[in-house]
């Protein structure tokens, strides 16, 4: 009985230590939405093994497709929610042969259409339960000529204390050295950052902190060269190498709108004609970042970081919205 009491006492102490450390860590977070729902479970608890397999296949799919997407829309900024798009298209019986090959190539679990619908529905519920602010709009419709039109939209709301952020017009240098004035947000705080000879990367917490918006600016090469070399291994390695540090970050409040952009779905490797996407597909998308500041007492100010080397995303960059534990790419694009 005494041993049991000792065990309970040790367990209680550990819980108190864990609670204290979590509280301290929460105070270090910046840009966390003040109206997002609390996390009700880790992704490992919310999502099934089938979901995790689908996440991995979706990430592989979009990273391999990104160079082609850039080549097809090189004159315009681009945004795309790959997992949502693939999930909705996989439920369309007219595209069944293609996604049978897709499932086979990416070694996904076999599942019927009804199970797929249940899986997608539970995924959307899981995302919403983790963070109610992550609500990507996706619709799939057939046009008059039997082509497919994929409509997507998402707005990221950032909430920063007025003490640690400023907003102003800054010069953005586009792809062809064309300069234009953009509305930028400058934020002081502790962020995950990586600076290497290939890229500069910074993570901005989104929603209640379970999702992250990564800005990735190439170093010593054009955006075209960088995207052509970008692959899964590089994606994972750069996430592992990031470190938390105090800095000032400046980035444009992205506003991307486009209509009916042709989207060339690739042939599934090592498959027959059934692995060729059977329909003409186009994409319409709306992706925005909006800042809604609030006033609250804070020990942090921009002035405290005036001697910190700022990180400016004032030239073309890649952005990735991801779930921070599974690294699922929720949205991906580039800003030119």
Backbone torsions as a table, in degrees:
resi	resn	phi	psi	omega
1	UNK	NA	-41.4	179.7
2	UNK	-63.5	-40.5	178.9
3	UNK	-61.5	-37.8	179.5
4	UNK	-65.7	-40.6	178.5
5	UNK	-64.3	-39.9	178.4
6	UNK	-62.7	-42.8	179.3
7	UNK	-60.3	-44.3	179.9
8	UNK	-63.6	-38.9	179.5
9	UNK	-64.7	-43.8	178.6
10	UNK	-62.7	-43.1	-180.0
11	UNK	-61.0	-41.5	-179.7
12	UNK	-64.3	-41.1	179.0
13	UNK	-62.8	-44.5	179.1
14	UNK	-60.4	-41.8	178.9
15	UNK	-62.1	-41.9	179.3
16	UNK	-64.6	-40.8	178.0
17	UNK	-63.6	-44.8	179.8
18	UNK	-62.5	-43.0	179.4
19	UNK	-62.1	-42.4	-180.0
20	UNK	-63.3	-43.2	-179.6
21	UNK	-66.7	-38.1	178.6
22	UNK	-65.7	-38.4	179.8
23	UNK	-64.2	-44.2	178.5
24	UNK	-61.8	-42.3	-178.8
25	UNK	-64.7	-38.2	-179.2
26	UNK	-61.7	-35.4	-179.4
27	UNK	-68.2	-16.6	-179.4
28	UNK	-89.4	-7.0	-176.7
29	UNK	-79.1	145.2	-179.3
30	UNK	-125.9	146.9	174.9
31	UNK	74.0	21.0	-178.2
32	UNK	-83.5	133.9	-178.2
33	UNK	-62.1	132.0	-178.4
34	UNK	-82.0	-10.2	-178.4
35	UNK	-118.4	11.8	178.8
36	UNK	-76.5	152.4	178.3
37	UNK	-70.8	156.2	176.2
38	UNK	-74.8	154.3	178.7
39	UNK	-72.3	129.8	-177.8
40	UNK	-100.0	-7.1	179.1
41	UNK	-178.8	156.7	177.2
42	UNK	-73.5	157.6	177.3
43	UNK	-54.2	-31.9	178.8
44	UNK	-63.3	-29.4	178.7
45	UNK	-85.9	-34.7	-174.9
46	UNK	-79.3	-40.1	-172.2
47	UNK	-102.7	145.5	-179.7
48	UNK	-85.5	172.8	176.0
49	UNK	-60.2	-37.1	178.3
50	UNK	-62.4	-39.8	176.7
51	UNK	-60.8	-46.7	-178.2
52	UNK	-60.5	-40.9	177.1
53	UNK	-62.0	-42.2	179.6
54	UNK	-65.6	-37.6	178.0
55	UNK	-59.5	-47.9	-177.8
56	UNK	-62.5	-42.4	179.8
57	UNK	-66.0	-39.0	179.9
58	UNK	-65.1	-44.1	178.1
59	UNK	-61.7	-44.0	178.5
60	UNK	-60.7	-43.5	-177.1
61	UNK	-59.8	-52.1	-173.9
62	UNK	-73.5	-34.9	179.4
63	UNK	-67.1	-37.9	177.2
64	UNK	-71.2	-28.6	-176.9
65	UNK	-85.8	-20.6	-172.0
66	UNK	-55.6	-44.9	179.1
67	UNK	-58.2	-38.9	179.0
68	UNK	-67.8	-39.3	178.4
69	UNK	-62.5	-41.6	179.5
70	UNK	-65.7	-40.3	179.7
71	UNK	-63.9	-36.4	-177.5
72	UNK	-77.4	-22.2	-175.5
73	UNK	-133.6	40.4	-171.2
74	UNK	-64.4	-19.8	-177.8
75	UNK	-91.0	-3.8	-175.9
76	UNK	-132.1	149.4	171.1
77	UNK	-66.0	155.9	-170.5
78	UNK	-140.8	146.5	175.4
79	UNK	-146.6	144.4	-174.1
80	UNK	-158.1	136.9	175.5
81	UNK	-105.3	91.1	-168.7
82	UNK	-65.4	-43.3	-175.7
83	UNK	-66.2	-41.1	178.7
84	UNK	-64.3	-42.2	-179.3
85	UNK	-63.4	-48.4	-178.6
86	UNK	-63.6	-39.3	-178.5
87	UNK	-63.7	-44.7	-179.2
88	UNK	-68.9	-40.9	-179.6
89	UNK	-68.3	-32.2	-179.6
90	UNK	-66.7	-19.6	179.8
91	UNK	-86.7	-7.9	-178.3
92	UNK	-84.0	118.4	-176.8
93	UNK	-63.2	-24.6	178.5
94	UNK	-68.7	-17.4	-178.4
95	UNK	-109.6	16.5	-170.8
96	UNK	-58.8	-46.5	-176.6
97	UNK	-59.8	-41.7	-179.3
98	UNK	-61.4	-44.5	-175.6
99	UNK	-81.1	-18.7	168.2
100	UNK	-63.4	-43.8	176.5
101	UNK	-66.3	-38.0	178.9
102	UNK	-61.2	-48.1	179.5
103	UNK	-61.0	-40.7	-179.2
104	UNK	-66.0	-44.9	-176.8
105	UNK	-65.4	-41.4	-178.6
106	UNK	-90.9	7.1	175.0
107	UNK	56.3	45.3	176.9
108	UNK	-84.5	159.8	178.9
109	UNK	-66.0	142.1	175.6
110	UNK	-68.7	136.2	177.0
111	UNK	-155.3	149.0	179.4
112	UNK	-79.2	172.2	179.7
113	UNK	-62.1	-39.8	-179.0
114	UNK	-66.8	-39.6	177.6
115	UNK	-67.2	-36.5	178.4
116	UNK	-62.7	-40.9	178.5
117	UNK	-63.7	-42.0	177.7
118	UNK	-62.3	-41.1	-179.3
119	UNK	-64.6	-44.4	178.7
120	UNK	-64.1	-43.8	-179.5
121	UNK	-62.2	-43.7	-179.7
122	UNK	-68.0	-32.3	176.1
123	UNK	-62.8	-48.4	-179.2
124	UNK	-62.8	-38.5	176.3
125	UNK	-65.0	-38.9	179.6
126	UNK	-64.2	-44.5	177.8
127	UNK	-59.6	-45.7	-177.7
128	UNK	-65.8	-35.5	-179.9
129	UNK	-71.0	-30.8	177.2
130	UNK	-74.0	-42.1	-179.1
131	UNK	-156.7	113.5	-175.4
132	UNK	-71.2	-10.9	-180.0
133	UNK	-84.5	-12.4	179.7
134	UNK	-89.9	95.8	-174.9
135	UNK	-135.9	80.9	-178.5
136	UNK	-78.6	125.2	178.9
137	UNK	-87.6	126.4	179.0
138	UNK	-138.7	130.1	175.7
139	UNK	-134.7	142.6	177.8
140	UNK	-121.8	124.3	-177.6
141	UNK	-139.2	151.1	175.8
142	UNK	-91.5	133.8	178.3
143	UNK	-88.3	-179.0	-174.2
144	UNK	-63.6	-26.3	-179.7
145	UNK	-99.7	22.2	176.2
146	UNK	69.0	17.5	172.8
147	UNK	-86.0	165.7	179.5
148	UNK	-103.1	137.9	174.3
149	UNK	-121.5	123.1	179.0
150	UNK	-104.7	118.5	179.2
151	UNK	-107.6	130.4	178.4
152	UNK	-136.7	154.2	177.9
153	UNK	-161.1	145.5	179.7
154	UNK	-161.2	139.5	175.4
155	UNK	-122.9	125.6	175.7
156	UNK	-93.5	123.6	176.6
157	UNK	-102.5	119.5	176.8
158	UNK	-103.0	133.1	177.3
159	UNK	-116.3	114.5	177.7
160	UNK	-126.5	142.3	173.1
161	UNK	-61.7	135.7	179.9
162	UNK	-58.0	-23.0	-179.5
163	UNK	-69.4	-22.3	-173.8
164	UNK	-117.2	10.3	-178.3
165	UNK	-141.3	149.0	171.5
166	UNK	-136.0	157.6	179.6
167	UNK	-130.1	130.1	179.2
168	UNK	-153.8	173.1	176.8
169	UNK	-88.7	126.3	-175.9
170	UNK	-129.7	153.7	-179.6
171	UNK	-78.1	125.6	175.7
172	UNK	-111.0	128.8	-179.2
173	UNK	-101.0	110.4	-174.3
174	UNK	-77.7	-170.5	-173.3
175	UNK	-57.5	-43.8	-176.8
176	UNK	-100.6	35.5	179.5
177	UNK	61.8	19.8	176.6
178	UNK	-80.9	129.6	-177.0
179	UNK	-99.7	142.8	177.0
180	UNK	-152.0	155.3	177.2
181	UNK	-84.9	132.8	178.8
182	UNK	-129.8	153.3	173.4
183	UNK	-82.0	117.2	-177.3
184	UNK	-109.9	151.8	172.3
185	UNK	-113.3	127.9	176.1
186	UNK	-111.9	127.7	-174.6
187	UNK	-129.8	137.7	176.3
188	UNK	-104.6	139.6	177.6
189	UNK	164.1	-163.9	177.4
190	UNK	-105.9	121.5	-176.9
191	UNK	-134.4	155.9	171.9
192	UNK	-76.6	126.1	-172.5
193	UNK	-136.4	147.1	169.9
194	UNK	-137.8	126.2	173.3
195	UNK	-121.8	116.8	-179.7
196	UNK	-133.0	179.9	178.7
197	UNK	-70.7	-15.1	-177.9
198	UNK	-98.2	-33.2	-173.3
199	UNK	-160.2	162.6	168.5
200	UNK	-118.7	127.0	-175.8
201	UNK	-128.3	141.3	174.6
202	UNK	-142.5	138.7	178.2
203	UNK	-100.3	128.8	174.9
204	UNK	-111.0	118.4	176.7
205	UNK	-60.2	141.5	-178.2
206	UNK	-127.1	146.3	178.0
207	UNK	64.5	-130.1	-179.5
208	UNK	-94.1	16.8	173.8
209	UNK	98.7	-5.7	178.9
210	UNK	-85.4	-9.0	176.2
211	UNK	-123.5	150.4	-173.9
212	UNK	-133.5	137.2	172.9
213	UNK	-103.1	116.0	-179.2
214	UNK	-99.2	129.6	170.7
215	UNK	-101.8	130.5	-176.3
216	UNK	-129.2	110.3	-179.5
217	UNK	-109.5	124.8	179.5
218	UNK	-63.3	149.8	174.1
219	UNK	-117.8	133.5	173.9
220	UNK	62.0	24.1	175.5
221	UNK	-162.3	162.0	177.7
222	UNK	-76.3	165.0	177.1
223	UNK	-63.2	-36.9	178.1
224	UNK	-59.1	-46.7	179.3
225	UNK	-63.4	-41.8	-177.3
226	UNK	-63.7	-48.3	-178.9
227	UNK	-63.6	-36.0	-179.7
228	UNK	-64.7	-23.7	-179.2
229	UNK	-100.5	-5.3	-175.2
230	UNK	-74.6	127.6	179.0
231	UNK	-143.2	177.1	-175.7
232	UNK	-60.4	-42.9	-178.2
233	UNK	-61.1	-43.4	179.5
234	UNK	-65.7	-40.1	179.1
235	UNK	-58.7	-48.5	-178.9
236	UNK	-67.1	-43.3	-177.8
237	UNK	-62.9	-41.0	-177.3
238	UNK	-67.8	-33.0	177.7
239	UNK	-66.6	-37.7	-179.6
240	UNK	-69.6	-29.9	-174.0
241	UNK	-88.0	-7.3	-179.2
242	UNK	-69.8	147.2	179.5
243	UNK	-134.7	150.2	-177.8
244	UNK	-79.9	130.8	177.7
245	UNK	-154.8	159.1	-179.6
246	UNK	-84.0	129.3	-177.1
247	UNK	-160.5	171.3	169.9
248	UNK	-107.7	129.5	-178.1
249	UNK	-120.1	134.9	179.4
250	UNK	-125.4	126.9	-178.1
251	UNK	-148.7	152.3	-179.8
252	UNK	-74.0	147.8	172.7
253	UNK	-79.1	94.4	-170.8
254	UNK	-58.5	136.4	175.6
255	UNK	-139.4	99.1	-176.6
256	UNK	-116.2	126.5	176.2
257	UNK	-138.0	128.5	171.4
258	UNK	-151.3	157.0	-175.9
259	UNK	-127.1	137.9	169.2
260	UNK	52.6	46.8	174.8
261	UNK	-81.7	122.6	177.9
262	UNK	-58.7	132.7	-178.4
263	UNK	-120.5	109.7	-176.0
264	UNK	-88.5	103.3	177.0
265	UNK	-74.4	132.0	-174.2
266	UNK	-76.4	158.9	171.5
267	UNK	-73.0	136.8	178.5
268	UNK	-66.8	124.8	-177.9
269	UNK	-57.9	147.5	176.0
270	UNK	59.1	30.5	178.4
271	UNK	-124.8	168.0	-179.8
272	UNK	-87.4	-160.6	-176.4
273	UNK	-61.9	-22.5	179.4
274	UNK	-67.2	-16.8	179.6
275	UNK	-88.7	11.6	176.6
276	UNK	-98.8	129.2	-178.2
277	UNK	-62.8	125.5	-166.9
278	UNK	-84.3	-8.6	-174.3
279	UNK	-123.9	153.4	168.1
280	UNK	-72.3	130.5	-174.1
281	UNK	-124.7	134.5	174.8
282	UNK	-129.8	158.6	-173.2
283	UNK	-127.3	131.9	169.5
284	UNK	-117.8	134.1	-174.0
285	UNK	-144.0	150.4	176.9
286	UNK	-136.6	115.9	-177.3
287	UNK	-133.4	123.6	-175.8
288	UNK	-135.9	149.4	168.4
289	UNK	-115.9	125.9	179.5
290	UNK	-122.9	137.9	178.8
291	UNK	-106.6	125.5	175.6
292	UNK	-121.6	95.6	-176.8
293	UNK	-73.2	162.4	175.1
294	UNK	-141.9	160.0	-179.4
295	UNK	-104.2	127.4	176.7
296	UNK	-158.5	150.6	178.2
297	UNK	-65.9	136.1	-177.0
298	UNK	-149.1	142.7	176.8
299	UNK	-81.3	-10.2	-178.8
300	UNK	-97.1	138.5	172.4
301	UNK	-140.7	160.8	176.4
302	UNK	-62.6	-31.8	-177.2
303	UNK	-65.9	-31.0	179.6
304	UNK	-64.8	-22.6	-178.1
305	UNK	-105.4	19.5	-174.9
306	UNK	-65.5	-23.7	179.3
307	UNK	-92.3	1.3	179.0
308	UNK	-83.9	136.7	178.6
309	UNK	-65.1	119.7	-177.8
310	UNK	-75.6	154.8	173.3
311	UNK	-112.3	115.9	-175.6
312	UNK	-111.3	123.5	175.0
313	UNK	-98.8	69.5	-174.6
314	UNK	-109.0	20.8	174.5
315	UNK	-144.6	167.7	-172.9
316	UNK	-50.7	137.9	-177.0
317	UNK	-148.2	163.0	172.5
318	UNK	-95.9	144.5	172.5
319	UNK	-128.4	143.7	-179.3
320	UNK	-136.6	121.7	170.5
321	UNK	-94.8	121.2	-175.7
322	UNK	-135.6	155.6	170.9
323	UNK	-80.2	126.0	-163.7
324	UNK	-72.9	-20.9	179.9
325	UNK	-90.2	-46.5	-179.9
326	UNK	-86.7	-15.9	-174.4
327	UNK	63.1	20.7	173.4
328	UNK	-59.3	128.5	176.4
329	UNK	-81.4	107.4	-179.9
330	UNK	-81.0	-44.9	177.4
331	UNK	-139.6	145.2	177.6
332	UNK	-143.9	149.1	178.3
333	UNK	-176.5	-173.0	175.8
334	UNK	-142.7	149.4	-176.5
335	UNK	-117.5	119.0	-174.2
336	UNK	-105.8	NA	NA
